[in-house]
Amino acid sequence: MTNQSDSIQKDTTTLSCVSGMPAILSLISRVSKSDWILDSGASKHICTDLSLLFNIRKSASARVILPDGSVFNVPLIGHVQLSDDILLENVFYVPAFHFNLISDKTLKKIGRGNKIEGLYVLSSDTFTNRIFTDTSNDTIALCNKVSSETWHRRLGHLPISKLLVLKNSSHIVFDNDKYNCFHVCPLAKQRKLPFQSHTQFATSIFDLIHCDIWGPYKVPSHSGDRFFVTIVDDCSRYSWIHMIKHKFS
């Protein structure tokens, strides 16, 4: 603040500062004097309509200071009932001001407003006899109509019978019922054959040998080997590993 503002603050017992003026001034052409603006920079509620106030008391020293140094006297302070459950207490009546401001720093519960230029505006159209009414409508997010194939992909290759159920319940919309089976659909439905567990084992060593070959590996060993053979005795489970250069060595 300037030195002038500092001297004013010392001489006043009640002081309100408004910091959202650049955004507020941009709303002049779109906000009427009966609307309420939610301002995070205001330290007090400000009202320009005396008919909205009740429990009014006089104020001899309260002032409102703007960021540009402008000072407005506050002749009266009262309460404003915005709705059944929204009561603004200690509202500054400033007839020379152009907007009704709600200070969110002193709010416990607020209504609903549209965000314009970074500020929330509570339109007077939403208040009937000072009772706040909800004018919002129930809406559902809709996308452009797409084919059933697109929804089939979006929903993880859902069967067409399930897609039709969703369509009939108005959850999704597609422009036709054309349905083409994709290559991945039957593959995703394949199931492993039921192999029986093997419970018979060799009773003597070297009666049954298991062999497997692995390779080729992209990096050869020091001796040039790219494959290895694994040999497992079924009885003792003893294992051997041999490195080989070629698969048919």
Phi and psi in degrees as GROMACS dihedral restraints (atoms count N, CA, C in turn):
[ dihedral_restraints ]
;  ai    aj    ak    al  type     phi  dphi    fc
    3     4     5     6     1   -79.4    20    10
    4     5     6     7     1   171.2    20    10
    6     7     8     9     1   -62.2    20    10
    7     8     9    10     1   -33.7    20    10
    9    10    11    12     1   -61.9    20    10
   10    11    12    13     1   -42.3    20    10
   12    13    14    15     1   -66.4    20    10
   13    14    15    16     1   -37.5    20    10
   15    16    17    18     1   -63.3    20    10
   16    17    18    19     1   -41.1    20    10
   18    19    20    21     1   -67.4    20    10
   19    20    21    22     1   -34.3    20    10
   21    22    23    24     1   -67.9    20    10
   22    23    24    25     1   -39.7    20    10
   24    25    26    27     1   -63.8    20    10
   25    26    27    28     1   -32.9    20    10
   27    28    29    30     1   -71.1    20    10
   28    29    30    31     1   -30.4    20    10
   30    31    32    33     1   -89.4    20    10
   31    32    33    34     1    -5.5    20    10
   33    34    35    36     1  -110.8    20    10
   34    35    36    37     1   149.3    20    10
   36    37    38    39     1   -95.4    20    10
   37    38    39    40     1   -26.0    20    10
   39    40    41    42     1  -129.8    20    10
   40    41    42    43     1   125.2    20    10
   42    43    44    45     1  -134.9    20    10
   43    44    45    46     1   137.9    20    10
   45    46    47    48     1  -126.3    20    10
   46    47    48    49     1   136.7    20    10
   48    49    50    51     1  -118.0    20    10
   49    50    51    52     1   140.6    20    10
   51    52    53    54     1  -122.2    20    10
   52    53    54    55     1   119.4    20    10
   54    55    56    57     1  -108.7    20    10
   55    56    57    58     1    -7.7    20    10
   57    58    59    60     1   -94.0    20    10
   58    59    60    61     1    26.7    20    10
   60    61    62    63     1   -64.0    20    10
   61    62    63    64     1   -40.2    20    10
   63    64    65    66     1   -56.2    20    10
   64    65    66    67     1   -42.2    20    10
   66    67    68    69     1   -73.1    20    10
   67    68    69    70     1   -34.0    20    10
   69    70    71    72     1   -66.5    20    10
   70    71    72    73     1   -42.2    20    10
   72    73    74    75     1   -63.1    20    10
   73    74    75    76     1   -27.6    20    10
   75    76    77    78     1   -73.9    20    10
   76    77    78    79     1    -8.5    20    10
   78    79    80    81     1   -97.4    20    10
   79    80    81    82     1     3.8    20    10
   81    82    83    84     1   -56.4    20    10
   82    83    84    85     1   -41.8    20    10
   84    85    86    87     1   -79.8    20    10
   85    86    87    88     1    -9.7    20    10
   87    88    89    90     1  -120.0    20    10
   88    89    90    91     1    -8.9    20    10
   90    91    92    93     1  -122.3    20    10
   91    92    93    94     1   130.8    20    10
   93    94    95    96     1   -87.7    20    10
   94    95    96    97     1   169.6    20    10
   96    97    98    99     1   -72.3    20    10
   97    98    99   100     1   -13.0    20    10
   99   100   101   102     1   -89.8    20    10
  100   101   102   103     1    -6.7    20    10
  102   103   104   105     1   -82.8    20    10
  103   104   105   106     1   159.5    20    10
  105   106   107   108     1  -116.6    20    10
  106   107   108   109     1   134.7    20    10
  108   109   110   111     1  -113.1    20    10
  109   110   111   112     1   127.6    20    10
  111   112   113   114     1   -85.8    20    10
  112   113   114   115     1   113.4    20    10
  114   115   116   117     1  -119.2    20    10
  115   116   117   118     1   119.8    20    10
  117   118   119   120     1   -74.4    20    10
  118   119   120   121     1   -15.6    20    10
  120   121   122   123     1   -91.4    20    10
  121   122   123   124     1   -11.8    20    10
  123   124   125   126     1   -82.4    20    10
  124   125   126   127     1   135.9    20    10
  126   127   128   129     1   -93.3    20    10
  127   128   129   130     1   -11.9    20    10
  129   130   131   132     1  -139.1    20    10
  130   131   132   133     1   154.9    20    10
  132   133   134   135     1   -74.0    20    10
  133   134   135   136     1   142.4    20    10
  135   136   137   138     1  -129.5    20    10
  136   137   138   139     1   132.1    20    10
  138   139   140   141     1  -128.4    20    10
  139   140   141   142     1   141.3    20    10
  141   142   143   144     1  -107.0    20    10
  142   143   144   145     1    -4.7    20    10
  144   145   146   147     1  -111.5    20    10
  145   146   147   148     1   111.2    20    10
  147   148   149   150     1   -66.6    20    10
  148   149   150   151     1   -26.9    20    10
  150   151   152   153     1   -68.4    20    10
  151   152   153   154     1   -16.1    20    10
  153   154   155   156     1   -84.4    20    10
  154   155   156   157     1   -15.0    20    10
  156   157   158   159     1   -90.6    20    10
  157   158   159   160     1   147.9    20    10
  159   160   161   162     1  -142.5    20    10
  160   161   162   163     1   170.7    20    10
  162   163   164   165     1    52.3    20    10
  163   164   165   166     1    48.3    20    10
  165   166   167   168     1   -81.1    20    10
  166   167   168   169     1   139.7    20    10
  168   169   170   171     1  -135.6    20    10
  169   170   171   172     1   152.6    20    10
  171   172   173   174     1   -78.2    20    10
  172   173   174   175     1   150.9    20    10
  174   175   176   177     1  -129.1    20    10
  175   176   177   178     1   125.1    20    10
  177   178   179   180     1   -94.3    20    10
  178   179   180   181     1   -22.9    20    10
  180   181   182   183     1  -130.4    20    10
  181   182   183   184     1    -1.7    20    10
  183   184   185   186     1   -71.4    20    10
  184   185   186   187     1   140.6    20    10
  186   187   188   189     1  -141.8    20    10
  187   188   189   190     1   159.6    20    10
  189   190   191   192     1  -120.0    20    10
  190   191   192   193     1   128.2    20    10
  192   193   194   195     1  -115.4    20    10
  193   194   195   196     1   129.6    20    10
  195   196   197   198     1   -93.4    20    10
  196   197   198   199     1   162.4    20    10
  198   199   200   201     1   -60.6    20    10
  199   200   201   202     1   -25.8    20    10
  201   202   203   204     1   -83.4    20    10
  202   203   204   205     1     4.2    20    10
  204   205   206   207     1    95.1    20    10
  205   206   207   208     1    -5.6    20    10
  207   208   209   210     1   -67.5    20    10
  208   209   210   211     1   143.5    20    10
  210   211   212   213     1  -124.7    20    10
  211   212   213   214     1   131.8    20    10
  213   214   215   216     1  -119.8    20    10
  214   215   216   217     1   132.0    20    10
  216   217   218   219     1   -77.1    20    10
  217   218   219   220     1   148.7    20    10
  219   220   221   222     1  -115.0    20    10
  220   221   222   223     1    99.5    20    10
  222   223   224   225     1   -75.7    20    10
  223   224   225   226     1   -29.9    20    10
  225   226   227   228     1  -136.1    20    10
  226   227   228   229     1   152.7    20    10
  228   229   230   231     1  -134.9    20    10
  229   230   231   232     1   133.6    20    10
  231   232   233   234     1  -155.8    20    10
  232   233   234   235     1  -164.8    20    10
  234   235   236   237     1  -111.6    20    10
  235   236   237   238     1   152.6    20    10
  237   238   239   240     1  -129.7    20    10
  238   239   240   241     1   125.8    20    10
  240   241   242   243     1   -97.2    20    10
  241   242   243   244     1   102.3    20    10
  243   244   245   246     1   -77.4    20    10
  244   245   246   247     1   -35.0    20    10
  246   247   248   249     1  -156.2    20    10
  247   248   249   250     1  -174.8    20    10
  249   250   251   252     1   -61.3    20    10
  250   251   252   253     1   -32.8    20    10
  252   253   254   255     1  -118.3    20    10
  253   254   255   256     1    11.6    20    10
  255   256   257   258     1  -122.5    20    10
  256   257   258   259     1   105.5    20    10
  258   259   260   261     1  -118.8    20    10
  259   260   261   262     1   123.2    20    10
  261   262   263   264     1   -97.7    20    10
  262   263   264   265     1   120.4    20    10
  264   265   266   267     1  -102.8    20    10
  265   266   267   268     1   153.9    20    10
  267   268   269   270     1    53.8    20    10
  268   269   270   271     1    51.6    20    10
  270   271   272   273     1   -85.3    20    10
  271   272   273   274     1   130.0    20    10
  273   274   275   276     1   -79.6    20    10
  274   275   276   277     1   127.2    20    10
  276   277   278   279     1   -91.9    20    10
  277   278   279   280     1   112.2    20    10
  279   280   281   282     1  -123.6    20    10
  280   281   282   283     1    93.1    20    10
  282   283   284   285     1   -64.8    20    10
  283   284   285   286     1   -25.0    20    10
  285   286   287   288     1   -81.5    20    10
  286   287   288   289     1    -6.9    20    10
  288   289   290   291     1   -82.6    20    10
  289   290   291   292     1   161.9    20    10
  291   292   293   294     1  -105.4    20    10
  292   293   294   295     1   -10.0    20    10
  294   295   296   297     1  -138.1    20    10
  295   296   297   298     1   152.3    20    10
  297   298   299   300     1   -92.4    20    10
  298   299   300   301     1   121.6    20    10
  300   301   302   303     1  -113.1    20    10
  301   302   303   304     1   140.4    20    10
  303   304   305   306     1  -112.3    20    10
  304   305   306   307     1   122.1    20    10
  306   307   308   309     1   -86.3    20    10
  307   308   309   310     1   114.6    20    10
  309   310   311   312     1   -73.3    20    10
  310   311   312   313     1   -12.2    20    10
  312   313   314   315     1   -69.4    20    10
  313   314   315   316     1   -27.4    20    10
  315   316   317   318     1  -107.2    20    10
  316   317   318   319     1     5.7    20    10
  318   319   320   321     1   -84.7    20    10
  319   320   321   322     1   144.7    20    10
  321   322   323   324     1  -106.8    20    10
  322   323   324   325     1   -30.2    20    10
  324   325   326   327     1  -149.9    20    10
  325   326   327   328     1   134.8    20    10
  327   328   329   330     1  -122.6    20    10
  328   329   330   331     1   168.2    20    10
  330   331   332   333     1   -91.8    20    10
  331   332   333   334     1  -139.9    20    10
  333   334   335   336     1  -130.3    20    10
  334   335   336   337     1   138.5    20    10
  336   337   338   339     1  -147.8    20    10
  337   338   339   340     1   165.7    20    10
  339   340   341   342     1   -93.1    20    10
  340   341   342   343     1   140.1    20    10
  342   343   344   345     1   -87.7    20    10
  343   344   345   346     1   118.9    20    10
  345   346   347   348     1  -130.2    20    10
  346   347   348   349     1   123.2    20    10
  348   349   350   351     1    53.6    20    10
  349   350   351   352     1    38.8    20    10
  351   352   353   354     1    81.5    20    10
  352   353   354   355     1     0.6    20    10
  354   355   356   357     1  -119.5    20    10
  355   356   357   358     1   148.4    20    10
  357   358   359   360     1   -94.0    20    10
  358   359   360   361     1   124.5    20    10
  360   361   362   363     1  -110.2    20    10
  361   362   363   364     1   124.2    20    10
  363   364   365   366     1   -96.1    20    10
  364   365   366   367     1   105.1    20    10
  366   367   368   369     1   -70.5    20    10
  367   368   369   370     1   144.5    20    10
  369   370   371   372     1   -67.3    20    10
  370   371   372   373     1   -18.1    20    10
  372   373   374   375     1   -67.3    20    10
  373   374   375   376     1   -20.6    20    10
  375   376   377   378     1   -88.2    20    10
  376   377   378   379     1     2.0    20    10
  378   379   380   381     1  -113.0    20    10
  379   380   381   382     1   123.8    20    10
  381   382   383   384     1  -120.5    20    10
  382   383   384   385     1   115.2    20    10
  384   385   386   387     1    54.2    20    10
  385   386   387   388     1    40.3    20    10
  387   388   389   390     1    66.2    20    10
  388   389   390   391     1    15.4    20    10
  390   391   392   393     1  -106.1    20    10
  391   392   393   394     1   124.6    20    10
  393   394   395   396     1   -74.5    20    10
  394   395   396   397     1   124.5    20    10
  396   397   398   399     1  -113.6    20    10
  397   398   399   400     1   141.1    20    10
  399   400   401   402     1   -82.2    20    10
  400   401   402   403     1   113.0    20    10
  402   403   404   405     1  -100.8    20    10
  403   404   405   406     1     5.1    20    10
  405   406   407   408     1   -75.4    20    10
  406   407   408   409     1   147.5    20    10
  408   409   410   411     1  -107.3    20    10
  409   410   411   412     1   148.4    20    10
  411   412   413   414     1   -69.9    20    10
  412   413   414   415     1   126.3    20    10
  414   415   416   417     1  -125.4    20    10
  415   416   417   418     1   157.7    20    10
  417   418   419   420     1  -129.6    20    10
  418   419   420   421     1   136.6    20    10
  420   421   422   423     1   -74.9    20    10
  421   422   423   424     1   122.9    20    10
  423   424   425   426     1  -120.8    20    10
  424   425   426   427     1   143.2    20    10
  426   427   428   429     1  -110.7    20    10
  427   428   429   430     1   171.5    20    10
  429   430   431   432     1   -64.1    20    10
  430   431   432   433     1   152.2    20    10
  432   433   434   435     1   -65.7    20    10
  433   434   435   436     1   133.5    20    10
  435   436   437   438     1  -129.2    20    10
  436   437   438   439     1   172.0    20    10
  438   439   440   441     1   -76.8    20    10
  439   440   441   442     1   163.8    20    10
  441   442   443   444     1   -66.1    20    10
  442   443   444   445     1   -28.6    20    10
  444   445   446   447     1   -64.4    20    10
  445   446   447   448     1   -38.5    20    10
  447   448   449   450     1   -64.4    20    10
  448   449   450   451     1   -44.2    20    10
  450   451   452   453     1   -66.4    20    10
  451   452   453   454     1   -33.5    20    10
  453   454   455   456     1   -60.0    20    10
  454   455   456   457     1   -42.3    20    10
  456   457   458   459     1   -71.0    20    10
  457   458   459   460     1   -43.9    20    10
  459   460   461   462     1   -59.5    20    10
  460   461   462   463     1   -36.2    20    10
  462   463   464   465     1   -97.0    20    10
  463   464   465   466     1    26.2    20    10
  465   466   467   468     1    70.2    20    10
  466   467   468   469     1    42.5    20    10
  468   469   470   471     1    59.0    20    10
  469   470   471   472     1    48.9    20    10
  471   472   473   474     1   -67.8    20    10
  472   473   474   475     1   139.4    20    10
  474   475   476   477     1   -59.4    20    10
  475   476   477   478     1   152.3    20    10
  477   478   479   480     1   -62.7    20    10
  478   479   480   481     1   -31.7    20    10
  480   481   482   483     1   -62.5    20    10
  481   482   483   484     1   -37.6    20    10
  483   484   485   486     1   -73.0    20    10
  484   485   486   487     1   -34.6    20    10
  486   487   488   489     1   -62.9    20    10
  487   488   489   490     1   -40.5    20    10
  489   490   491   492     1   -66.0    20    10
  490   491   492   493     1   -33.7    20    10
  492   493   494   495     1   -63.7    20    10
  493   494   495   496     1   -43.3    20    10
  495   496   497   498     1   -66.1    20    10
  496   497   498   499     1   -37.7    20    10
  498   499   500   501     1   -66.2    20    10
  499   500   501   502     1   -42.9    20    10
  501   502   503   504     1   -66.6    20    10
  502   503   504   505     1   -25.8    20    10
  504   505   506   507     1   -90.9    20    10
  505   506   507   508     1     7.5    20    10
  507   508   509   510     1    67.0    20    10
  508   509   510   511     1    22.2    20    10
  510   511   512   513     1   -83.8    20    10
  511   512   513   514     1   -31.0    20    10
  513   514   515   516     1  -134.4    20    10
  514   515   516   517     1   160.8    20    10
  516   517   518   519     1  -134.4    20    10
  517   518   519   520     1   130.1    20    10
  519   520   521   522     1  -139.5    20    10
  520   521   522   523     1   152.4    20    10
  522   523   524   525     1   -81.6    20    10
  523   524   525   526     1   -13.6    20    10
  525   526   527   528     1  -153.3    20    10
  526   527   528   529     1   167.8    20    10
  528   529   530   531     1  -103.9    20    10
  529   530   531   532     1    17.2    20    10
  531   532   533   534     1   -66.1    20    10
  532   533   534   535     1   133.8    20    10
  534   535   536   537     1  -140.9    20    10
  535   536   537   538     1   123.7    20    10
  537   538   539   540     1  -114.5    20    10
  538   539   540   541     1   135.4    20    10
  540   541   542   543     1   -76.7    20    10
  541   542   543   544     1   129.0    20    10
  543   544   545   546     1   -89.3    20    10
  544   545   546   547     1   160.3    20    10
  546   547   548   549     1   -63.0    20    10
  547   548   549   550     1   -33.6    20    10
  549   550   551   552     1   -76.5    20    10
  550   551   552   553     1   -20.4    20    10
  552   553   554   555     1   -61.4    20    10
  553   554   555   556     1   -54.5    20    10
  555   556   557   558     1   -66.3    20    10
  556   557   558   559     1   -29.3    20    10
  558   559   560   561     1   -66.2    20    10
  559   560   561   562     1   -37.2    20    10
  561   562   563   564     1   -69.3    20    10
  562   563   564   565     1   -21.2    20    10
  564   565   566   567     1   -93.1    20    10
  565   566   567   568     1    -2.6    20    10
  567   568   569   570     1   -68.1    20    10
  568   569   570   571     1   144.3    20    10
  570   571   572   573     1  -125.2    20    10
  571   572   573   574     1   152.2    20    10
  573   574   575   576     1   -72.5    20    10
  574   575   576   577     1   136.8    20    10
  576   577   578   579     1   -68.0    20    10
  577   578   579   580     1   146.1    20    10
  579   580   581   582     1   -79.5    20    10
  580   581   582   583     1    91.2    20    10
  582   583   584   585     1   -83.4    20    10
  583   584   585   586     1   136.9    20    10
  585   586   587   588     1   -78.1    20    10
  586   587   588   589     1   145.6    20    10
  588   589   590   591     1   -68.3    20    10
  589   590   591   592     1   137.5    20    10
  591   592   593   594     1   -88.0    20    10
  592   593   594   595     1   120.8    20    10
  594   595   596   597     1  -114.9    20    10
  595   596   597   598     1     1.9    20    10
  597   598   599   600     1  -100.4    20    10
  598   599   600   601     1   132.4    20    10
  600   601   602   603     1  -128.5    20    10
  601   602   603   604     1   157.6    20    10
  603   604   605   606     1   -66.8    20    10
  604   605   606   607     1   143.8    20    10
  606   607   608   609     1   -95.6    20    10
  607   608   609   610     1   -15.1    20    10
  609   610   611   612     1  -131.9    20    10
  610   611   612   613     1   152.9    20    10
  612   613   614   615     1   -67.3    20    10
  613   614   615   616     1   146.0    20    10
  615   616   617   618     1    66.7    20    10
  616   617   618   619     1     9.0    20    10
  618   619   620   621     1   -71.1    20    10
  619   620   621   622     1   -34.7    20    10
  621   622   623   624     1  -140.7    20    10
  622   623   624   625     1   125.4    20    10
  624   625   626   627     1  -118.7    20    10
  625   626   627   628     1   135.1    20    10
  627   628   629   630     1  -106.0    20    10
  628   629   630   631     1   130.6    20    10
  630   631   632   633     1  -128.0    20    10
  631   632   633   634     1   144.9    20    10
  633   634   635   636     1  -150.4    20    10
  634   635   636   637     1   148.0    20    10
  636   637   638   639     1  -121.1    20    10
  637   638   639   640     1   140.2    20    10
  639   640   641   642     1  -129.2    20    10
  640   641   642   643     1   140.6    20    10
  642   643   644   645     1   142.6    20    10
  643   644   645   646     1  -178.8    20    10
  645   646   647   648     1   -85.1    20    10
  646   647   648   649     1   147.9    20    10
  648   649   650   651     1   -89.6    20    10
  649   650   651   652     1   145.4    20    10
  651   652   653   654     1   -68.8    20    10
  652   653   654   655     1   -24.7    20    10
  654   655   656   657     1  -110.9    20    10
  655   656   657   658     1   116.5    20    10
  657   658   659   660     1   -74.7    20    10
  658   659   660   661     1   162.0    20    10
  660   661   662   663     1   -75.7    20    10
  661   662   663   664     1   179.3    20    10
  663   664   665   666     1   -62.7    20    10
  664   665   666   667     1   -28.8    20    10
  666   667   668   669     1   -92.4    20    10
  667   668   669   670     1     4.6    20    10
  669   670   671   672     1    89.7    20    10
  670   671   672   673     1     9.9    20    10
  672   673   674   675     1   -79.4    20    10
  673   674   675   676     1   138.6    20    10
  675   676   677   678     1  -121.5    20    10
  676   677   678   679     1    -8.1    20    10
  678   679   680   681     1  -124.7    20    10
  679   680   681   682     1   158.8    20    10
  681   682   683   684     1  -141.4    20    10
  682   683   684   685     1   147.3    20    10
  684   685   686   687     1  -109.4    20    10
  685   686   687   688     1   130.2    20    10
  687   688   689   690     1  -106.5    20    10
  688   689   690   691     1   127.0    20    10
  690   691   692   693     1  -120.9    20    10
  691   692   693   694     1   125.9    20    10
  693   694   695   696     1  -127.0    20    10
  694   695   696   697     1   126.6    20    10
  696   697   698   699     1   -80.1    20    10
  697   698   699   700     1   126.9    20    10
  699   700   701   702     1   -66.8    20    10
  700   701   702   703     1   -31.5    20    10
  702   703   704   705     1   -80.8    20    10
  703   704   705   706     1   -54.1    20    10
  705   706   707   708     1   -90.4    20    10
  706   707   708   709     1   -13.9    20    10
  708   709   710   711     1    62.8    20    10
  709   710   711   712     1    18.4    20    10
  711   712   713   714     1   -70.3    20    10
  712   713   714   715     1   140.3    20    10
  714   715   716   717     1  -125.3    20    10
  715   716   717   718     1   146.2    20    10
  717   718   719   720     1  -126.7    20    10
  718   719   720   721     1   145.8    20    10
  720   721   722   723     1  -129.3    20    10
  721   722   723   724     1   126.6    20    10
  723   724   725   726     1  -123.9    20    10
  724   725   726   727     1   132.8    20    10
  726   727   728   729     1   -87.3    20    10
  727   728   729   730     1   138.6    20    10
  729   730   731   732     1  -136.6    20    10
  730   731   732   733     1   154.3    20    10
  732   733   734   735     1   -82.9    20    10
  733   734   735   736     1   -34.6    20    10
  735   736   737   738     1  -128.2    20    10
  736   737   738   739     1   156.7    20    10
  738   739   740   741     1   -64.9    20    10
  739   740   741   742     1   -34.8    20    10
  741   742   743   744     1  -104.6    20    10
  742   743   744   745     1    27.3    20    10
